[in-house]
Amino acid sequence: MLDPKAFKAYDVRGLYGSELDEEGAYAVGRAYVEQFEPSRIAVGRDMRLSSPSMAKAVIDGARDGGADVVDIGLAGTEMVYFAVGSLELDGGIAVTASHNPKEYTGMKIVRGGALPVGGESGLFDVRDRALRGFGEVTRRGDVSELDIYPAYVDRVLSFVDVTAIRPLRVVVDAANGMAGAMLPPVLERLPIETVRCYFEPDGSFPNHPPNPLLPENREFIVAKTLEEGADFGVAFDGDADRCFFVDDAGEFVPGDFATALLAGSILAREPGAKIIYDIRASWAVPETIEAAGGVPLVNRVGHAFIKHRMRAEDAAFGGEVSGHYYFRNFCQADSGVVPFLLMLELVSRQTQRLSEILRPYRERYFITGELNTPVPDVALKLRELEDRFGPEGKVSHLDGVSVEAADWHFNVRPSNTEPLLRLNLEARSSELMERKRDEVLEVIRG
Protein backbone atom coordinates (compact mmCIF):
# COMPACT_ATOMS: atom_id res chain seq x y z
CA MET A 1 0.00 0.00 0.00
CA LEU A 2 1.34 3.41 -1.00
CA ASP A 3 -1.20 6.23 -0.94
CA PRO A 4 0.18 9.22 -2.92
CA LYS A 5 -1.02 11.57 -0.17
CA ALA A 6 1.53 10.03 2.22
CA PHE A 7 4.13 12.17 0.41
CA LYS A 8 4.23 15.47 2.31
CA ALA A 9 6.27 18.62 1.82
CA TYR A 10 9.18 17.34 3.94
CA ASP A 11 8.75 13.58 4.39
CA VAL A 12 6.62 10.49 3.81
CA ARG A 13 4.00 9.86 6.49
CA GLY A 14 0.72 7.96 6.65
CA LEU A 15 -1.49 5.58 8.57
CA TYR A 16 0.19 2.17 8.81
CA GLY A 17 -1.67 -0.42 6.78
CA SER A 18 -4.21 1.82 5.05
CA GLU A 19 -1.91 4.53 3.59
CA LEU A 20 1.57 3.05 3.87
CA ASP A 21 2.86 -0.46 4.56
CA GLU A 22 5.88 -2.67 3.88
CA GLU A 23 5.10 -2.95 0.17
CA GLY A 24 5.03 0.87 0.01
CA ALA A 25 8.23 1.11 2.05
CA TYR A 26 9.98 -1.22 -0.39
CA ALA A 27 8.80 0.95 -3.29
CA VAL A 28 10.03 4.17 -1.63
CA GLY A 29 13.44 2.65 -0.85
CA ARG A 30 13.88 1.39 -4.37
CA ALA A 31 12.52 4.52 -6.08
CA TYR A 32 14.80 6.72 -3.98
CA VAL A 33 17.86 4.77 -5.09
CA GLU A 34 16.80 4.66 -8.74
CA GLN A 35 16.04 8.40 -8.70
CA PHE A 36 19.26 9.63 -7.07
CA GLU A 37 21.62 6.70 -7.78
CA PRO A 38 23.49 6.68 -4.43
CA SER A 39 26.06 3.94 -4.02
CA ARG A 40 25.88 3.74 -0.18
CA ILE A 41 23.13 4.88 2.16
CA ALA A 42 22.29 4.61 5.87
CA VAL A 43 18.97 3.29 7.16
CA GLY A 44 17.81 3.67 10.76
CA ARG A 45 14.44 3.22 12.46
CA ASP A 46 12.48 4.47 15.44
CA MET A 47 10.66 2.46 18.11
CA ARG A 48 7.24 2.26 16.44
CA LEU A 49 5.74 -1.22 16.42
CA SER A 50 5.79 -1.28 12.60
CA SER A 51 9.30 0.13 12.23
CA PRO A 52 11.37 -3.13 12.22
CA SER A 53 9.40 -4.58 9.29
CA MET A 54 9.17 -1.20 7.55
CA ALA A 55 12.94 -0.69 7.83
CA LYS A 56 13.59 -4.18 6.46
CA ALA A 57 11.36 -3.37 3.48
CA VAL A 58 13.15 -0.05 2.86
CA ILE A 59 16.51 -1.84 2.98
CA ASP A 60 15.30 -4.54 0.57
CA GLY A 61 14.03 -1.89 -1.84
CA ALA A 62 17.24 0.14 -1.68
CA ARG A 63 19.36 -2.99 -2.24
CA ASP A 64 17.22 -4.05 -5.21
CA GLY A 65 17.74 -0.56 -6.59
CA GLY A 66 21.49 -1.25 -6.50
CA ALA A 67 22.68 0.59 -3.37
CA ASP A 68 24.74 -0.81 -0.52
CA VAL A 69 23.05 -0.18 2.83
CA VAL A 70 24.57 0.60 6.23
CA ASP A 71 21.91 -0.53 8.70
CA ILE A 72 22.28 1.44 11.95
CA GLY A 73 19.25 -0.21 13.56
CA LEU A 74 17.29 1.52 16.34
CA ALA A 75 18.36 5.16 16.05
CA GLY A 76 16.95 8.67 16.30
CA THR A 77 16.47 10.62 13.08
CA GLU A 78 19.44 12.85 13.84
CA MET A 79 21.63 9.74 14.15
CA VAL A 80 20.78 8.89 10.55
CA TYR A 81 21.77 12.43 9.54
CA PHE A 82 24.99 12.05 11.53
CA ALA A 83 25.77 8.68 9.94
CA VAL A 84 25.29 10.09 6.45
CA GLY A 85 27.41 13.18 7.15
CA SER A 86 30.20 11.63 9.21
CA LEU A 87 30.63 8.51 7.06
CA GLU A 88 30.32 10.57 3.85
CA LEU A 89 27.51 8.36 2.57
CA ASP A 90 25.40 9.29 -0.45
CA GLY A 91 22.13 9.45 1.48
CA GLY A 92 19.96 7.95 4.15
CA ILE A 93 16.45 7.05 5.24
CA ALA A 94 15.07 7.27 8.77
CA VAL A 95 12.00 5.08 9.20
CA THR A 96 9.92 7.24 11.55
CA ALA A 97 6.62 9.08 11.84
CA SER A 98 8.23 11.62 14.18
CA HIS A 99 5.67 13.04 16.65
CA ASN A 100 2.59 11.51 15.01
CA PRO A 101 0.29 9.19 17.00
CA LYS A 102 1.01 5.46 17.22
CA GLU A 103 -1.12 4.56 14.17
CA TYR A 104 1.35 6.26 11.82
CA THR A 105 4.50 5.20 9.98
CA GLY A 106 6.78 7.13 7.66
CA MET A 107 10.23 8.06 6.40
CA LYS A 108 12.54 11.07 6.46
CA ILE A 109 14.90 10.99 3.49
CA VAL A 110 18.22 12.75 2.87
CA ARG A 111 20.90 12.84 0.20
CA GLY A 112 24.65 13.18 0.66
CA GLY A 113 25.69 15.70 3.31
CA ALA A 114 22.35 15.02 5.09
CA LEU A 115 20.57 17.39 2.69
CA PRO A 116 16.81 16.77 2.93
CA VAL A 117 14.76 15.34 0.10
CA GLY A 118 11.43 17.22 0.15
CA GLY A 119 8.67 18.18 -2.21
CA GLU A 120 10.82 20.83 -3.88
CA SER A 121 13.96 18.66 -4.00
CA GLY A 122 12.89 15.36 -5.55
CA LEU A 123 10.48 13.70 -3.14
CA PHE A 124 7.57 13.91 -5.57
CA ASP A 125 9.80 12.39 -8.29
CA VAL A 126 10.42 9.51 -5.87
CA ARG A 127 6.65 9.23 -5.37
CA ASP A 128 5.94 9.08 -9.11
CA ARG A 129 8.65 6.47 -9.67
CA ALA A 130 7.44 4.38 -6.72
CA LEU A 131 3.86 4.40 -8.03
CA ARG A 132 4.97 3.48 -11.59
CA GLY A 133 6.60 0.20 -10.55
CA PHE A 134 9.96 -1.33 -11.37
CA GLY A 135 11.77 -3.52 -13.88
CA GLU A 136 14.14 -6.39 -13.22
CA VAL A 137 16.78 -6.18 -10.49
CA THR A 138 20.12 -5.72 -12.25
CA ARG A 139 22.35 -5.43 -9.16
CA ARG A 140 21.44 -6.21 -5.57
CA GLY A 141 23.41 -4.14 -3.09
CA ASP A 142 25.06 -5.41 0.08
CA VAL A 143 23.96 -4.67 3.63
CA SER A 144 26.18 -4.19 6.70
CA GLU A 145 25.34 -3.30 10.29
CA LEU A 146 26.99 -0.47 12.21
CA ASP A 147 26.76 0.73 15.80
CA ILE A 148 26.81 4.52 15.32
CA TYR A 149 26.19 5.29 19.01
CA PRO A 150 29.81 5.73 20.24
CA ALA A 151 30.72 8.22 17.48
CA TYR A 152 27.37 9.98 17.85
CA VAL A 153 27.76 10.42 21.62
CA ASP A 154 31.27 11.84 21.15
CA ARG A 155 29.98 14.31 18.56
CA VAL A 156 27.07 15.71 20.57
CA LEU A 157 29.21 16.04 23.71
CA SER A 158 31.79 18.00 21.68
CA PHE A 159 29.35 20.94 21.67
CA VAL A 160 29.82 21.61 25.38
CA ASP A 161 32.53 21.79 28.03
CA VAL A 162 31.40 18.92 30.24
CA THR A 163 33.60 20.19 33.09
CA ALA A 164 31.55 23.42 33.14
CA ILE A 165 28.28 21.58 33.75
CA ARG A 166 27.10 21.69 37.36
CA PRO A 167 25.22 18.84 39.09
CA LEU A 168 21.85 20.24 38.04
CA ARG A 169 18.60 18.40 38.68
CA VAL A 170 16.75 17.94 35.40
CA VAL A 171 13.49 16.19 34.51
CA VAL A 172 13.56 14.45 31.11
CA ASP A 173 10.38 13.22 29.43
CA ALA A 174 11.34 10.82 26.64
CA ALA A 175 7.64 10.07 25.90
CA ASN A 176 8.51 6.38 25.24
CA GLY A 177 10.25 7.64 22.11
CA MET A 178 13.80 7.51 20.79
CA ALA A 179 15.24 9.81 23.46
CA GLY A 180 14.94 6.87 25.85
CA ALA A 181 17.46 4.93 23.75
CA MET A 182 19.70 7.84 22.72
CA LEU A 183 20.16 9.72 26.00
CA PRO A 184 21.45 7.11 28.49
CA PRO A 185 24.98 6.84 26.97
CA VAL A 186 25.12 10.67 26.91
CA LEU A 187 23.81 11.10 30.45
CA GLU A 188 26.30 8.66 31.94
CA ARG A 189 29.08 11.07 30.94
CA LEU A 190 27.45 14.08 32.63
CA PRO A 191 27.52 15.10 36.32
CA ILE A 192 23.80 15.93 36.43
CA GLU A 193 20.98 14.30 38.38
CA THR A 194 18.31 13.18 35.92
CA VAL A 195 14.70 12.35 36.73
CA ARG A 196 14.06 9.94 33.85
CA CYS A 197 10.44 9.64 32.73
CA TYR A 198 9.07 7.21 30.14
CA PHE A 199 12.53 6.15 28.93
CA GLU A 200 11.34 2.72 27.72
CA PRO A 201 11.03 2.98 23.90
CA ASP A 202 7.48 1.79 23.20
CA GLY A 203 5.71 2.54 19.94
CA SER A 204 2.29 2.13 21.56
CA PHE A 205 3.00 5.34 23.55
CA PRO A 206 1.26 4.12 26.72
CA ASN A 207 1.66 7.41 28.64
CA HIS A 208 1.03 10.27 26.22
CA PRO A 209 1.57 11.02 22.51
CA PRO A 210 5.14 12.10 21.65
CA ASN A 211 4.28 15.64 20.54
CA PRO A 212 5.30 18.25 23.15
CA LEU A 213 4.09 21.11 20.95
CA LEU A 214 0.53 20.27 22.05
CA PRO A 215 -0.18 21.83 25.47
CA GLU A 216 -2.02 18.73 26.73
CA ASN A 217 1.14 16.65 26.15
CA ARG A 218 3.20 19.15 28.19
CA GLU A 219 1.08 18.93 31.33
CA PHE A 220 3.17 16.04 32.63
CA ILE A 221 6.60 17.67 32.19
CA VAL A 222 5.35 20.95 33.71
CA ALA A 223 3.91 19.22 36.79
CA LYS A 224 6.91 16.91 37.21
CA THR A 225 9.45 19.74 36.93
CA LEU A 226 7.66 21.62 39.73
CA GLU A 227 7.16 18.50 41.84
CA GLU A 228 10.86 17.59 41.66
CA GLY A 229 12.07 21.16 42.28
CA ALA A 230 14.18 20.73 39.14
CA ASP A 231 16.43 23.32 37.51
CA PHE A 232 14.47 22.73 34.31
CA GLY A 233 12.55 20.10 32.38
CA VAL A 234 13.01 18.90 28.82
CA ALA A 235 10.55 16.95 26.67
CA PHE A 236 11.45 15.20 23.42
CA ASP A 237 9.27 14.34 20.45
CA GLY A 238 8.96 10.78 19.09
CA ASP A 239 12.12 10.61 16.98
CA ALA A 240 13.98 12.93 19.41
CA ASP A 241 15.11 15.45 16.79
CA ARG A 242 13.23 18.19 18.69
CA CYS A 243 13.29 19.13 22.34
CA PHE A 244 11.17 21.55 24.35
CA PHE A 245 12.07 23.22 27.62
CA VAL A 246 10.17 24.05 30.81
CA ASP A 247 11.85 26.41 33.28
CA ASP A 248 12.17 25.92 37.04
CA ALA A 249 8.91 27.81 37.58
CA GLY A 250 7.03 25.37 35.35
CA GLU A 251 6.72 27.84 32.46
CA PHE A 252 7.01 26.51 28.91
CA VAL A 253 9.91 28.14 27.04
CA PRO A 254 8.73 29.25 23.56
CA GLY A 255 10.92 28.10 20.68
CA ASP A 256 11.81 31.71 19.84
CA PHE A 257 13.20 32.36 23.33
CA ALA A 258 15.08 29.04 23.28
CA THR A 259 16.55 30.00 19.88
CA ALA A 260 17.71 33.33 21.32
CA LEU A 261 19.39 31.66 24.32
CA LEU A 262 21.06 28.97 22.19
CA ALA A 263 22.24 31.59 19.68
CA GLY A 264 23.92 33.44 22.55
CA SER A 265 25.73 30.24 23.56
CA ILE A 266 26.94 29.60 20.02
CA LEU A 267 28.09 33.21 19.58
CA ALA A 268 30.09 33.07 22.83
CA ARG A 269 32.15 30.34 21.13
CA GLU A 270 32.11 31.79 17.64
CA PRO A 271 31.88 35.60 17.74
CA GLY A 272 30.42 37.22 14.63
CA ALA A 273 28.84 34.01 13.32
CA LYS A 274 25.76 34.02 11.10
CA ILE A 275 22.58 32.66 12.70
CA ILE A 276 19.45 31.66 10.75
CA TYR A 277 15.99 32.13 12.28
CA ASP A 278 12.52 31.66 10.86
CA ILE A 279 10.12 34.42 9.89
CA ARG A 280 7.62 33.53 12.65
CA ALA A 281 10.11 34.30 15.40
CA SER A 282 9.95 36.94 18.10
CA TRP A 283 12.10 40.06 17.81
CA ALA A 284 13.91 38.48 20.77
CA VAL A 285 15.89 36.37 18.29
CA PRO A 286 17.47 38.96 15.95
CA GLU A 287 17.89 41.48 18.79
CA THR A 288 19.72 38.92 20.97
CA ILE A 289 21.92 37.85 18.03
CA GLU A 290 22.87 41.45 17.22
CA ALA A 291 23.55 42.27 20.87
CA ALA A 292 25.90 39.26 21.00
CA GLY A 293 27.76 40.44 17.90
CA GLY A 294 26.25 37.91 15.50
CA VAL A 295 24.57 38.28 12.12
CA PRO A 296 20.83 37.42 12.16
CA LEU A 297 19.42 36.10 8.88
CA VAL A 298 15.67 35.62 8.53
CA ASN A 299 14.43 32.66 6.49
CA ARG A 300 11.25 30.97 5.36
CA VAL A 301 9.93 28.15 7.53
CA GLY A 302 10.90 24.51 6.94
CA HIS A 303 13.94 22.35 7.51
CA ALA A 304 14.74 21.99 3.79
CA PHE A 305 14.94 25.77 3.38
CA ILE A 306 16.86 26.33 6.61
CA LYS A 307 19.42 23.63 5.78
CA HIS A 308 20.06 25.00 2.30
CA ARG A 309 20.50 28.51 3.73
CA MET A 310 22.85 27.19 6.44
CA ARG A 311 25.13 25.87 3.71
CA ALA A 312 24.83 28.93 1.47
CA GLU A 313 25.74 31.29 4.33
CA ASP A 314 28.08 28.96 6.27
CA ALA A 315 25.87 29.75 9.29
CA ALA A 316 26.88 28.29 12.66
CA PHE A 317 23.35 27.76 13.95
CA GLY A 318 19.72 27.92 12.92
CA GLY A 319 16.58 27.83 15.03
CA GLU A 320 12.88 27.45 14.32
CA VAL A 321 9.95 28.35 16.56
CA SER A 322 8.76 24.73 16.20
CA GLY A 323 11.73 23.40 18.21
CA HIS A 324 14.05 22.42 15.34
CA TYR A 325 17.65 23.53 16.01
CA TYR A 326 20.36 23.17 13.36
CA PHE A 327 24.12 23.10 13.84
CA ARG A 328 26.90 23.53 11.30
CA ASN A 329 29.11 21.14 13.27
CA PHE A 330 26.39 18.51 13.31
CA CYS A 331 26.38 17.93 9.55
CA GLN A 332 24.31 21.16 9.21
CA ALA A 333 21.40 19.09 10.47
CA ASP A 334 18.91 19.38 13.29
CA SER A 335 19.40 17.75 16.66
CA GLY A 336 17.29 17.42 19.78
CA VAL A 337 20.14 16.29 22.03
CA VAL A 338 22.61 19.12 21.27
CA PRO A 339 20.21 21.90 22.41
CA PHE A 340 19.59 19.97 25.63
CA LEU A 341 23.35 19.85 26.29
CA LEU A 342 23.78 23.55 25.43
CA MET A 343 20.97 24.45 27.84
CA LEU A 344 22.66 22.42 30.59
CA GLU A 345 25.89 24.32 30.02
CA LEU A 346 24.13 27.69 29.75
CA VAL A 347 22.26 27.28 33.05
CA SER A 348 25.41 25.90 34.72
CA ARG A 349 27.43 28.98 33.76
CA GLN A 350 24.83 31.45 35.08
CA THR A 351 24.23 32.45 38.69
CA GLN A 352 20.51 32.85 37.89
CA ARG A 353 17.85 30.20 37.50
CA LEU A 354 16.42 29.62 34.03
CA SER A 355 13.20 31.50 34.89
CA GLU A 356 15.32 34.53 35.85
CA ILE A 357 17.40 34.27 32.68
CA LEU A 358 14.14 34.32 30.69
CA ARG A 359 12.47 37.13 32.64
CA PRO A 360 13.83 39.98 30.44
CA TYR A 361 12.39 38.21 27.38
CA ARG A 362 9.01 37.64 28.96
CA GLU A 363 8.83 41.26 30.14
CA ARG A 364 9.77 42.71 26.76
CA TYR A 365 8.38 40.44 24.06
CA PHE A 366 4.69 39.49 23.98
CA ILE A 367 3.93 36.68 21.54
CA THR A 368 0.74 34.85 20.62
CA GLY A 369 2.26 31.49 19.75
CA GLU A 370 0.93 29.89 16.57
CA LEU A 371 -2.83 30.25 16.04
CA ASN A 372 -4.34 28.07 13.29
CA THR A 373 -7.59 28.81 11.45
CA PRO A 374 -9.19 26.77 8.63
CA VAL A 375 -10.16 29.04 5.72
CA PRO A 376 -12.02 28.23 2.48
CA ASP A 377 -9.75 30.38 0.24
CA VAL A 378 -6.15 30.80 1.43
CA ALA A 379 -5.01 33.15 -1.36
CA LEU A 380 -8.02 35.44 -0.93
CA LYS A 381 -7.47 35.73 2.83
CA LEU A 382 -3.78 36.55 2.38
CA ARG A 383 -4.74 39.37 -0.02
CA GLU A 384 -7.31 40.67 2.47
CA LEU A 385 -4.71 40.71 5.25
CA GLU A 386 -2.22 42.60 3.11
CA ASP A 387 -4.83 45.13 2.02
CA ARG A 388 -5.97 45.70 5.61
CA PHE A 389 -2.65 45.80 7.47
CA GLY A 390 -0.07 46.54 4.76
CA PRO A 391 -0.44 50.33 5.20
CA GLU A 392 0.58 49.95 8.87
CA GLY A 393 4.10 48.68 8.22
CA LYS A 394 6.63 46.99 5.95
CA VAL A 395 5.22 44.05 3.95
CA SER A 396 7.16 40.87 3.12
CA HIS A 397 6.19 37.81 1.06
CA LEU A 398 9.14 35.64 2.12
CA ASP A 399 6.68 33.07 3.50
CA GLY A 400 2.98 33.90 3.33
CA VAL A 401 2.38 37.54 4.31
CA SER A 402 4.33 39.42 6.98
CA VAL A 403 3.74 42.98 8.17
CA GLU A 404 6.24 44.72 10.45
CA ALA A 405 5.27 47.96 12.20
CA ALA A 406 7.28 49.87 14.80
CA ASP A 407 5.88 48.12 17.87
CA TRP A 408 4.14 45.00 16.52
CA HIS A 409 4.47 42.53 13.67
CA PHE A 410 2.85 39.38 12.34
CA ASN A 411 3.33 36.54 9.89
CA VAL A 412 0.45 34.59 8.37
CA ARG A 413 1.39 31.59 6.28
CA PRO A 414 -0.55 28.73 4.72
CA SER A 415 -0.21 25.15 5.91
CA ASN A 416 1.61 22.81 3.51
CA THR A 417 -0.95 20.06 3.96
CA GLU A 418 -4.40 21.54 4.64
CA PRO A 419 -6.46 24.71 3.99
CA LEU A 420 -5.25 26.45 7.16
CA LEU A 421 -3.68 29.80 7.90
CA ARG A 422 -1.12 30.00 10.71
CA LEU A 423 -0.78 33.30 12.57
CA ASN A 424 2.21 34.34 14.69
CA LEU A 425 2.05 37.86 16.12
CA GLU A 426 4.15 39.88 18.55
CA ALA A 427 3.95 43.30 20.16
CA ARG A 428 5.93 45.38 22.63
CA SER A 429 3.12 45.28 25.19
CA SER A 430 0.63 42.68 26.30
CA GLU A 431 -2.31 45.00 25.61
CA LEU A 432 -1.16 45.80 22.06
CA MET A 433 -0.49 42.12 21.34
CA GLU A 434 -4.01 41.14 22.38
CA ARG A 435 -5.62 43.99 20.42
CA LYS A 436 -3.68 43.32 17.21
CA ARG A 437 -4.15 39.56 17.55
CA ASP A 438 -7.91 40.05 17.70
CA GLU A 439 -7.87 42.46 14.74
CA VAL A 440 -5.90 40.05 12.54
CA LEU A 441 -7.99 37.04 13.58
CA GLU A 442 -11.15 38.99 12.80
CA VAL A 443 -9.97 39.35 9.18
CA ILE A 444 -8.86 35.72 8.96
CA ARG A 445 -12.07 34.36 10.46
CA GLY A 446 -14.46 36.92 8.97
C-alpha positions, 0 to 999 in steps of 0.5 A: 500500500502506498497512498500518494497523499503520504508524500508530504512537503518534507517527508513520507508519512501515513497511517500504517496499513491503510496509507503506507505499509511494507510494500510501500516502504519497499517501493520508496526505498527502491525509487529513492535509489533509482532516482538519485543513484546513491552507491551507499546509504544509511537506514535507521528506524524508530521504536514504532511497532511497525518500524522493524518490518518497515525498515527491512522493506526499505533496505530490501528496496534500496538494495534491489535498486542497486545501493549498498546499505549501512543498517544502523538499527534503532536510532533517532532521526538525527543519528541517521543524519549524523551517519550520512554526514560523518561517514560521507555516505550518499544518502539515508532514510530514517523510518519514523513518523516523528511526533505523530500518533502510534497509528502512523508510519513514515520516512525522512529521506536525505541525500549526501551531506544530510541534505533533505529530500522534500517536495521541492527537492525530488520527493515527488519524483520519488513518489511518481517512480514508486507508483509506476513500478519497477523492472528487473533487479540488475544489481542487488546491493550489500547490507552491513550493520553499524553501531553509530552510538559511540561516534554519535555520543562523542559528537554531541558532547563536543558541543559543550565543556562537560567540566563546566556543567554543574550537578543540576537536577533535570526532569527528562520526558522521553515520551517512550520515544527515541530519546529513551534509547539515545540519551542514556549513553550521553547522560552517563558522561554528565555530572547531572541528576536526571529524573528519567520519565518514560525512557522505555522505547514503546511505539504504543505510547502508553503514557502520552503522545510524543508531541510536546508542541501540544499543550495537553502533552506538556502537562506532565513535564510541567507538573513533574518539573515543579514537583521535583524542584528541578532546575528545568525540564526537557521533553522530546518528540517521538524521533527525538530530533526536537526538544522543548524546555520548561523552566524551574517555575514550570513555564514553557519556554517558547521556541523563539526564546530558546533559539535566542538563548542557544544563539547566545551560547553559540556566539560566545564560542564563535563571535560574529557568526551568522545565525538563521531564524525563521520568519515567525520568530519573536524580535527576541531572536534577531535582537539577541543575536545582534547584541551578542555580535552575530549576524541574524538572517531571517528565512522561510519556515521549513527544515529543507529551506533552513538547511540550504541557507545554512550551507549557502551562508556557512551559518553556525546555527539555525533555530525554528519556533517549532523546536528544530535547532540546526548546527553547522558542526552537526552535519548542518542538520537538526538535533534534539540532544545538542540543544539539551546539552547547550541548555545544561551548560548555559544554566550551569554557567549562570548564577541565575535560575532559568526562569530569571534568565528568561524574565527579560524576554518575557517582560519585553516580548509578547507573543501569541504562539501559533494560532491556526484557522481553517479558511475556504480560500487561502489566497483570498485571505492573504490578499485581504490581510495585506490590504488591511494591514499593509499600510501599517508597516513593511510588507514581506512575502518571504513566507505567506504575508508578513507585516512589520510595524514599529511596535508590533508585527505578524506573519500569516502563512498557509499550511503545507498540507491543509487549507489552514492559515497559521498566525504568529504575532508579537507586540511590545506590550501585552495590551497591544499584542491582544488587540492586534491579535484580535484584529488580525484574527477577525480578518482571517475568520471573517 
